[in-house]
Every structure is written in C-alpha cells, then in structure tokens.
Amino acid sequence: MRTYAGHSSAAESNALFRRNLAKGQTGLSVAFDLPTQTGYDADHPLAKGEVGKVGVPVAHLGDVRALFEQIPLAQMNTSMTINATAMWLLALYQVAAQEQGALPDELTGTTQNDIVKEYLSRGTYAFPPDASLRLSTDLIAYTVSNVPKWNPINICSYHLQEAGATPVQELAFALSTAIAVLDRVRDGGQVPPERFSDVVQRISFFVNAGVRFIEETCKMRAFVRLWDDVCVNRYGVTDAKARRLRYGVQVNSLGLTEAQPENNVQRIVLEMLGVTLSKNARARAVQLPAWNEALGLPRPWDQQWSLRMQQVLAYESDLLEYDDIFEGSHVIEAKVDELVAGAREEIDRVQAMGGAVAAVESGYLKQALVASHAERRQRIESGEQIVVGVNKFENTEPSPLTADLDTAIQTVDPAAEAAALESLVKWREQRDNEAVEDALAKLREAAKGTDNLMQATLTCVRAGATTGEWAGVLREVFGEYRAPTGVSGSVGISGGGEAIAAVRAKVASTSEELGGRLRLLVGKPGLDGHSNGAEQVAVRARDVGFEVIYQGIRLTPEQIVAAAVAEDVHCVGLSILSGSHMELVPQVVAGLREAGLEDVPVVVGGIVPEGDARSLLSAGVAAVYTPKDYDLTGMMADVVEVIRHANRL
C-alpha cells in the first residue's frame, strides 16, 4: 500500500515519508521533480520554475542521504518513478543504503526504467531510443547479478492509457515494450542463457485502471494470459512462478475531474475494484491518486484519505477471502478472449515494423495514441460518453471541500528552488572536484564503448558528481532527441457537425480580415512532458482551420518567443501541468512584448489554481483554460475571439 509522494526538498519529503509510514503505508513510492527525471541540475536554464514542483529534487548523494534519513533501506520496499536517469538514481540509492549498513542483496524495490513510454506519454526521456535502451538493459543485467531482489524495470501501460490508449493498445504496446527490452537483454551477452529466467521473473508492470472496472478486470486477466504466452513461447521460461504477471497499479488520473471533484472519490474506489476483484489477476501493489489531483498538489490529508480507502477494502471488506469470483463466467471469458485477440493482432503489427523502438521512431505508436485520445475527447464533447458533473448532471450544491480553493491543495514553498540552488553550490564547493572529473571521464569512455555503465555510474556517485553532470556526459556521447509528436498524422474528428462548421467559418473570415491564414503556436515551456492536452488542442485547432505550429515538449521561453517571431503567429498557446506556470508564462509574455509582438495574445492551459489564473490574467495573459474546459471546439471559438480582440477587429 503506497501513495506517490515527494516535493520541495529532500528534508520535506523525508518528513512526509515518515508520516505516511506511521499511518500504515507499507512501502515508499518516490516522486522526483522534472529536472531530476530529465537529467538537469537546478541551475540549468530548463530547470527554472520546475525545481521541487512535481516531486523531490535529487542532485547528488547528499540529497539521497537526507531523503531516506531514519528510514532503514534494508527493510524498505521503495518504488522510484524514474526512467531516463534510472541507473543514476539506483546507484545513489545503493550507495546511500550501503552507508546505512545495508547489503545490495538486501535491497527491495523497483526502478520504473521504462523509457519507451516516455517517448509516447510522459516525455521525460533524455537520450535517443537506442542509447536509452542500452541504459535500461545495462541496469537489468547489473541487478540480476548484484541486487537480485530489485525489480530493475517496470513496464508502464499506465501512461499509455493516460495518453489515450484503448485497452487493446495498452496491452499490446506494453507487451511490445517488454519484448523489445527482453530481446535486447537476451541478445546482449551480459546475462548467461541459464540465468535468463531470473531476468524475466524480475520484470514487473505498472498498469492503469479506468472507471469501466469490468472491462479493466478483463484487461488484467488478458494481460496475465498474454504475458504467460510470451514467457513460454518466446523465451522458453518453464517455471510457472517466474512467469507470473507481477504488477502494481496507480488507478486512473485521466478521468479525474476538476468539476465536482468530490465525485473522484467513487471513481477511485471503482477503479481500485477493477484490479482487486479477480484473485487470479490481482495487483500486488496499489497506489491511489487523491480526490483533488485535477486541482493541484494534494495535501497530506488527501493522501491519507486515499490510503484509508485501501485499508478499508483490505481489512473491513471480505474481498480478499475468496477464490477468483469470475471463474466460469461466460461474459468475462468472452471479453477476455476479445482483448487477447485484439492485442495479439496489434503486437504482430508492431513486430512487423521492427519492434517497439522502430514503432516509436516511425511515429506509429504516438500517432495511434493521439488518434485514440482524440476519439475519446469527441465522445465526451458529443455527450456519447457521459462524465458525471462535466457533461451531465452539472447542477450541484456548493462543495465544502472546495469552498476555499486556496487551502484545498498544497502549494510548494517558493523558496524550494533557491534552497536547491544553494545546496548545489555548497555540495560542489566541499567535494573533491578532481575526483569528480576523473569519474566523469571514466563514464565518458565507458559510454563510447560497450561496457556496462553501472560501475562507472557508481564511481560518479561516490566521487560526488551531480545528476546534471552524469546526464550531461551521456548527452555529450549519445546526443539529444526529439520524439515524434503524433499531431501531423491523419487524426482528429470526422465531420464535426454544426459547432465545428461554425468555428471553421469564424477562422476563415478572421483569416481573410487579417490577410492570411490564422496561425497558432502551441508551446510546452519548461520540463513538463505531459503533452496529451497540448496535442489534442493542436489537433482540434488544425481541424477548425488554424495553421498549427507545434514543436513538441521541453522548450525555453526564449525558444517559444523565437518561434512566434519566425512563424509570424497570431496567438501563442502554452500548456503546463507541472505547476511552473507562474514562473514560465510571464517570461513568454514579456519576451513577446520585447520582440514587438504587442498584438499576439497568450492563452494558457493546464492545472492552474483559481488564484494563479487571476494573477496570470493580471499579468497580461488573455485567457486561462483548466481541465473543466473540456469543450475543445468551444475553446477554439474563444481563441478566435481573443485574436480578434487583440487585433481590434
């Protein structure tokens, strides 16, 4: 039983961890901030505004010591949501644990380490796919021999569903990723053939459970069947225990609503049932979001509520006392068969392309997810898919839970970034910089060759290198990468009806008045890689007649301003979900004005608390859209009005 936690600083997060453990939490699930996830130190330009926002900043061994102070790592099961820098974080964790007296073979936990889905959904990749897969497989090979109780990779179908995946796509794309990783380990020569089953049984999965909990139950039963088939027929694993589908769950966040957020409680409970009712496909670990995540950062009390939901199910209900209650159900078996058949067909399609990595590089996987997500959005907008409190049953009594929105969420201490910068300076001053340079040079040489990179990484940790320095060396050797956005393909809505037609006409007439087609720049400033919303806005804007400029994630405000100037745009739309809007948006507004683009309005979308929205509007932003603004066509009509007003039409 876990809650996903971490923010502000290592010391603050340590206090939160210890409070949660005292309340009955049985493991840790660590959230790292975006600079840590993407391999930047707090003083990097892209880290500005992002430090400590969506997780804890970890720059060096001193931060990890503080993060786990008074928490005995030899006895703790720790899950770390970390991918591009997974090797670095496990090395930090291992050294900190050894300083406590723990042996490597005592450590239990999981590094997420699924880089493929980062190119498709979360966007915290740092290196090109092939180099990233090398890091993943090096870590797997190292742990099998040296940290045998550790789960070195957690294949994540969770984020695929958040990006719009159907159940079939979630199954197929996750299993295709597992196949890509296992094939690489098998063929890499680092693990002897007789130990390959040890690799397979340390593979775990991290899945999503949506509110259609019967379908989710069937999906998990299909997952069990498909994984067993892959293990037996592709990898020849004969030990049934080694073939178990070992999975943890974070139930769905995509379906959490800002409107009537109290409804999220029953959504979370239903989603938890989807992965606990079927004993033969039951999750081994569950972490639940908080009811108010669509509003902002949950408080400790909100996290406690989610933990208590699990405890009531486990200790008060009789759900865990029976054998599988779905055995013999014709309805369940028919649905499972349907999902298995669909997933096998999709897996074959991906394999025919050359596997998951090739399907990432070609843009196929991303385009498929963007298309599925667009179809889902259209179903909600048309009312075909009902979301209570959003597109039906919208009348509501005032909620005491949100009567004071400023206290209904937790805010990150604005001093956290300054403290992280100060800590970084002190760390660099007190370490042996010659030893650091020597360790980084050894890492550089290892990266240019074929050696397993974990030993060189451990040397960097012990010397006192930082997250940004370690990743910087690998960027230097491996290069940078920008993943396909999935927006340029033939996705979007068909037809569109009267509402779409009306907005198209409005875009066309305004384009004519301004002497050229309306151009919208969709920008993702900072390190927030959750691009689903930005992609859907870009797709709908194109569908209603805008020329759309969307360059993907991870841009500085200066780069966005430069693009706005170069493309001669009529509006800039910024998407931020990491909480860094108050730092980054004003920089873009100021940059546009300094460039002389007084008539180019800025609109903002994301998880923006009401008080922050008021401040942004006062600072010159033309409009702010949040998750409650689900009608994208209506939003596009509003953006046209914003452009007309800015141009005095």
Secondary structure, DSSP 8 states (H G I E B T S, - for coil): -B-EE--S-HHHHHHHHHHHHHTT--SEEEEB-HHHHHT--TTSGGGTTTTTSSSB---SHHHHHHHTTT--TTT-EEEEE-STTHHHHHHHHHHHHHHHT--GGG-EEEE----GGGGTTT----S-HHHHHHHHHHHHHHHHHH-TTEE-EEEESHHHHHTT--HHHHHHHHHHHHHHHHHHHHHHSSS-GGGHHHHHHHEEEEEEE-S-HHHHHHHHHHHHHHHHHHHHHTT----TGGG---EEEEE-STT--SSSTTHHHHHHHHHHHHTTS-GGG--SEEE---TTTTTSB--HHHHHHHHHHHHHHHHTSSGGGSS-TTTT-HHHHHHHHHHHHHHHHHHHHHHHTTSHHHHHHTTHHHHHHHHHHHHHHHHHHHTSS--BTTTB-------GGGSSGGGSSB---TTHHHHHHHHHHHHHHHS-HHHHHHHHHHHHHHHHSSS-SHHHHHHHHHHT--HHHHHHHHHHHH-------S-SSS-S-SS-HHHHHHHHHHHHHHHHHHTS--EEEEE-BTT----HHHHHHHHHHHHTT-EEEE--S-B-HHHHHHHHHHHT-SEEEEEE-SS-HHHHHHHHHHHHHHTT-TT--EEEEES--HHHHHHHHHTT-SEEE-TT---HHHHHHHHHHHHHHHTT-
